[in-house]
C-alpha cells in the first residue's frame, strides 16, 4: 500500500515539475500565461462507498493543470502594430476558417494587405464603413493601401482682424498689383475635385468707418478680370467682391457665410476638374480692433490625394491610416473577445487558445466596453511568469520527489527485513 502511495507522490511531483519547467521555458514568450498543477488526495473506500475514521490515504492524484490569466506587464516596442491588452479579453485570429484567441499582439501586414501574427493567422475586426461607422460582424482586417482620394474645398473661413485705425487708401481704384490701393490681404489654399491646389486671396480696402470692401482673387490673377485683354478675361470668382461691416464694438455684422463660384477654366483652360466649383466663404470670427491687421485663423475642408504613410491604433482598437496629405481616416477596428470561464479554454500552441464548452459562449466587442480591456499600441504583453516564484516551486517539487523516493527506499528496507526473518 505504502509503495503505491509513494509512487503516486512521485508521479505528482514529476507532473508538478513538468508544469514548472514549462512555465520557466516560456518566461520570455509574449502573451504566455503560466499554469499551476492542482492535486487532490486519494482515499480507499469501503464496500459501502465510504471511508471510515480509520482509513489511511492512498496517495495523491493530479486533478487539473489550470492556467492563470493574470495581467502581464506591457513592454514598449514602438511598432504601431504591436498591440498589448490592458485588461480582460483576447485578440481573435483565424487560420483556414478556425478561430483561436491570443494575448500575443505582435502583428504585421502580409503581402496581401492583411494584418497577421508570426504564424500567419489573420487578426479579426470590424470593417470601417463609408459613413464613419463599422460593420456589425467581424472579419479579416484588410488595410487598403491605395491613395486617399482628393476632396474639393466646399468651405473656407477667414478669421482676420482689420485695423480700425487704418485710413482709406488714397490710390484708387483698387489694383491688386498696387499695395497702396488696399489695406490688407490674406490667402488660403483651396482644392479642386482632382486635388489640384489653388490659392484664394482676399484683398481688404477700407471705404469708411466700420466698412470695408473685400475683393476675391485666385491663383494670383486680377480679381476684376482683364476686360482690356484680347480676348477679354472675365473674373475667375463671382461675385468677386463683398462689403464687410462691423459694429461700434468691432464685431462682424456682415457678410454672413455666402457662396462664391470659381471658374477653373479661367485659371487654367486644361483643368479637367469639376467646373465651376462652389465655395462657402465665411468671415465669422473676424474683428475690427485698434491693432495691426492680421490673420488669426484660416480653415478649409478640402485636400489633395495622399499616400498611406503610417498607422495609428487607438485605445478602443480603431486603426487609423495616416496619409501624406495630412489626412487620417479609420480603416478598421480590432475585435476583442472574452469568455465567462477563461480557464475552460483549450491551449493549441503558439500562445493561442481554442473555445470549448467549458469556457462558455464567446463575447465579442469593442475594447474598453463592458469587461473588455483597452488596446495599447506599440506595446507587447510579456509572460506573466514570475521566475523567482517558479524557482522556489521547483525546489519544493524536488524535495517532494526526494521525500517520496525515501518512502519507497524505507518500504524496501522493511520488506527486505521481513524476507530475512527465519
Secondary structure, DSSP 8 states (H G I E B T S, - for coil): -HHHHHHHHHHHHHHHHHHHHHHHHTTT-TT---EEEEEEEEE---TTS---TT--EEEEEEEEEEE------EEE---TTBEEEESB-EEEEEETTEEEEES--B-EE-TTSBEE-TT--EEEEEEB-TTS-B-SS-EE-B---S-B--B---EEEEEEE--TT----SS-S--TT-GGG-SEEEEEEEE-TT--EEEEEEEEEEEETTEEEEEEEETT--TT-BTTSSS-B--SEES-EEEEEE-TTSBEEE--SEEEEE-HHHH-TT--S-SSEEEEEE-TT-B--SS--EEEEEEE--B--B-EEEEEE-TT-EEEEEETTS-EEEEEEEEEEE-S-GGG-EEEETTEEE--GGG-S-EEEETTSTTB-EEEETEEE-----HHHHHHHHHHHHHHHHHHHHHHHHHHHHHHHHHT--
